[in-house]
């Protein structure tokens, strides 16, 4: 698309500089987009692996818990789970990945060394198994939420970068090139016109 400009040498110089800047910006954004996509794919793979691991462990814990519930009186099961054995604190900060601020979750727990808050006389071994699995799940689930949020933020940044790359590649750069070509042609026409006029004046002077 041709830009509305005056076909002057000054304008031509300005647009040529703008074109160089646009092409440089396009290359930088394209490199950024490629690197973002690469990191995004790596993160999606990690997310898939961790999600599958978490789902397997949760399924195993729920199976054990269901078995324990079928083997134990309801009141004994409830009493066994009433008292927490650990206090967990969580700190959320940010990490920068290719100018994208992604969440970073760190947890610390104060444990008494025993994850079981009950005696083993009236409880089922299936309950012990479920508690054992679930006690190690929190860090993994927090890590999963951290990665999933990072994937979402990086996908948004990839889309924004893609739109900017396309705007430069398919709109701004072609428009600048077309306008530069138009101004160059106009200036060449003016130059030829001036030469023709000078030749006619010279001819008239010589013939006069």
Phi and psi in degrees as a GROMACS rama.xvg file:
@    title "Ramachandran Plot"
@    xaxis  label "Phi"
@    yaxis  label "Psi"
@TYPE xy
-73.4785  133.841  UNK-2
-86.6154  149.805  UNK-3
-83.9581  101.571  UNK-4
-142.945  161.417  UNK-5
-81.2352  129.701  UNK-6
-77.0192  73.3474  UNK-7
-117.17  163.044  UNK-8
-65.5134  -35.6672  UNK-9
-63.495  -42.8102  UNK-10
-65.9051  -38.3526  UNK-11
-62.7701  -43.952  UNK-12
-62.403  -43.6579  UNK-13
-61.767  -44.6798  UNK-14
-68.5023  -34.9406  UNK-15
-64.7462  -40.7599  UNK-16
-63.8316  -41.6264  UNK-17
-63.1681  -37.5335  UNK-18
-65.7245  -42.5785  UNK-19
-60.1142  -44.6641  UNK-20
-63.4426  -42.5955  UNK-21
-63.7119  -41.26  UNK-22
-67.8882  -38.7916  UNK-23
-65.5368  -44.4672  UNK-24
-61.5542  -39.1337  UNK-25
-62.7247  -43.0056  UNK-26
-64.083  -44.5743  UNK-27
-61.8751  -44.4489  UNK-28
-66.7561  -37.8733  UNK-29
-65.5657  -42.09  UNK-30
-63.1  -42.0262  UNK-31
-62.1927  -44.4219  UNK-32
-60.493  -44.3609  UNK-33
-62.1721  -42.7302  UNK-34
-68.2251  -39.0929  UNK-35
-61.7442  -43.8766  UNK-36
-63.2526  -41.6311  UNK-37
-60.7866  -47.9708  UNK-38
-66.7714  -36.8915  UNK-39
-62.0284  -44.7112  UNK-40
-62.1749  -43.2106  UNK-41
-60.3449  -42.0972  UNK-42
-68.503  -38.1996  UNK-43
-63.6825  -38.8719  UNK-44
-62.7814  -45.4259  UNK-45
-60.6727  -42.912  UNK-46
-60.0363  -43.6341  UNK-47
-63.2305  -46.5459  UNK-48
-62.3796  -45.7269  UNK-49
-68.057  -40.0261  UNK-50
-61.8241  -43.7402  UNK-51
-62.6255  -40.3731  UNK-52
-64.4439  -45.9924  UNK-53
-62.1942  -43.6289  UNK-54
-64.9366  -38.586  UNK-55
-62.9135  -44.5222  UNK-56
-69.0396  -38.679  UNK-57
-64.3854  -41.9177  UNK-58
-61.2712  -42.9956  UNK-59
-63.9281  -42.392  UNK-60
-64.5248  -43.4462  UNK-61
-65.1735  -36.3476  UNK-62
-63.8068  -45.6727  UNK-63
-63.9198  -40.8433  UNK-64
-64.8517  -40.7561  UNK-65
-63.058  -41.7454  UNK-66
-64.2751  -42.4997  UNK-67
-62.1503  -40.3881  UNK-68
-65.4614  -32.2016  UNK-69
-77.1801  -19.2327  UNK-70
-100.469  -14.6159  UNK-71
-120.124  149.593  UNK-72
-62.2546  145.229  UNK-73
-56.6711  -43.8612  UNK-74
-66.4194  -35.1366  UNK-75
-67.2259  -40.5303  UNK-76
-62.9091  -45.1702  UNK-77
-64.556  -42.4987  UNK-78
-63.9838  -35.4976  UNK-79
-65.7545  -26.498  UNK-80
-104.608  3.91734  UNK-81
-75.5107  -32.9427  UNK-82
-100.109  118.972  UNK-83
-71.6226  147.921  UNK-84
-106.194  -7.67262  UNK-85
-145.759  150.275  UNK-86
-110.662  129.004  UNK-87
-116.727  131.814  UNK-88
-115.362  146.654  UNK-89
-127.45  136.72  UNK-90
-122.387  125.255  UNK-91
-110.882  121.795  UNK-92
-126.06  -169.241  UNK-93
-126.079  145.338  UNK-94
-122.313  146.647  UNK-95
-102.415  118.612  UNK-96
-120.51  107.598  UNK-97
51.791  48.7308  UNK-98
69.0456  12.2101  UNK-99
-105.578  122.705  UNK-100
-83.8448  107.712  UNK-101
-106.421  150.705  UNK-102
-71.5395  146.902  UNK-103
-128.15  116.011  UNK-104
-106.902  126.084  UNK-105
-123.741  134.889  UNK-106
-122.212  149.087  UNK-107
-135.229  138.895  UNK-108
-123.445  145.413  UNK-109
-107.783  100.086  UNK-110
-107.014  151.296  UNK-111
-87.6117  6.33401  UNK-112
94.177  -20.1836  UNK-113
-119.585  122.289  UNK-114
-83.2853  -9.45855  UNK-115
-99.2024  126.085  UNK-116
-98.0759  14.823  UNK-117
-136.77  165.76  UNK-118
-83.4847  164.156  UNK-119
-97.3091  1.29682  UNK-120
-66.1569  -45.3557  UNK-121
-104.512  1.06265  UNK-122
-101.729  162.493  UNK-123
-92.0493  149.936  UNK-124
-63.8782  -26.8397  UNK-125
-65.0073  -35.6378  UNK-126
-66.8558  -42.543  UNK-127
-57.1672  -42.5062  UNK-128
-64.4621  -44.4783  UNK-129
-62.6276  -44.9703  UNK-130
-63.6162  -41.9865  UNK-131
-59.709  -43.7415  UNK-132
-67.9073  -48.1729  UNK-133
-65.3995  -29.3199  UNK-134
-64.6087  -27.5216  UNK-135
-95.9586  3.54273  UNK-136
-82.2108  -31.508  UNK-137
-57.0375  -50.3325  UNK-138
-58.3429  -39.0823  UNK-139
-68.1107  -40.1393  UNK-140
-68.9156  -36.9374  UNK-141
-67.2823  -39.9635  UNK-142
-62.9512  -39.5789  UNK-143
-63.0584  -44.6663  UNK-144
-65.3847  -36.0303  UNK-145
-62.4828  -47.6597  UNK-146
-66.8807  -41.2273  UNK-147
-64.1401  -40.3104  UNK-148
-66.3461  -40.8177  UNK-149
-62.2489  -41.0812  UNK-150
-61.0816  -42.9627  UNK-151
-63.1907  -45.6811  UNK-152
-65.8227  -39.1819  UNK-153
-69.9025  -35.1993  UNK-154
-62.9386  -40.7984  UNK-155
-62.9603  -42.7779  UNK-156
-67.4616  -38.3843  UNK-157
-60.8667  -42.7819  UNK-158
-65.1637  -43.1842  UNK-159
-63.0528  -43.7708  UNK-160
-65.3804  -39.6874  UNK-161
-61.4889  -41.666  UNK-162
-63.976  -39.9562  UNK-163
-68.114  -40.6862  UNK-164
-61.0833  -46.2396  UNK-165
-64.9316  -38.6491  UNK-166
-62.0619  -41.1411  UNK-167
-70.5799  -45.4055  UNK-168
-70.2057  -40.7528  UNK-169
-105.89  -10.8441  UNK-170
-121.39  -65.5293  UNK-171
-67.1787  -51.3283  UNK-172
-63.1821  -48.5215  UNK-173
-59.5978  -37.7614  UNK-174
-63.8871  -44.2325  UNK-175
-63.7089  -43.9977  UNK-176
-63.0889  -41.6803  UNK-177
-66.0116  -41.599  UNK-178
-67.6663  -40.775  UNK-179
-61.15  -42.5994  UNK-180
-61.9598  -42.7437  UNK-181
-64.1211  -47.0342  UNK-182
-63.825  -41.6509  UNK-183
-59.5115  -44.3291  UNK-184
-62.8235  -42.4449  UNK-185
-63.5398  -43.8669  UNK-186
-65.5126  -38.4589  UNK-187
-64.2871  -40.9972  UNK-188
-61.4283  -46.0405  UNK-189
-61.3636  -40.3658  UNK-190
-63.6793  -44.7003  UNK-191
-63.8297  -40.2684  UNK-192
-62.2515  -41.9798  UNK-193
-64.2061  -42.4289  UNK-194
-62.6655  -43.3985  UNK-195
-61.3208  -43.4007  UNK-196
-64.269  -41.7248  UNK-197
-63.713  -39.1178  UNK-198
-65.5289  -39.1074  UNK-199
-66.7053  -42.1369  UNK-200
-62.5782  -42.7054  UNK-201
-61.6118  -42.46  UNK-202
-63.7431  -42.2732  UNK-203
-63.4913  -41.1278  UNK-204
-64.2647  -43.4096  UNK-205
-67.3917  -37.4145  UNK-206
-77.3317  -27.0159  UNK-207
